[in-house]
Amino acid sequence: MRGSALCEFTIDRTAIARRSKAGECRRGWDEVKGVRSYSRGYLVLFERGAVPIPFRCLDGVQLERLRAFALSRFSAGGITPPA
């Protein structure tokens, strides 16, 4: 079933990392081109590609860190709502 895979995110002031059975992907915040919201989470956009971050994979601290980053980095509220 799609969406049932377990993943773990680490969010700090320098990077965001996603760990799953397939391995770890770590990207620096300087690589982020935008953050969009969708009904089940956020989509972090890069020059080439994007990483979906489901709300179910974030704890309260991680959610606030992601929001704070987006607000500090991008104008007009940081996170773009879905069209």
ABEGO torsion letter per residue (X at the ends): XBGABBBBBBBBAABBBBBBAAEBBBBBAAABAEBBBBAAEBBBBBABEBBBBBAAABBAAAAAAAAAAAAAABBGGGBBBBX
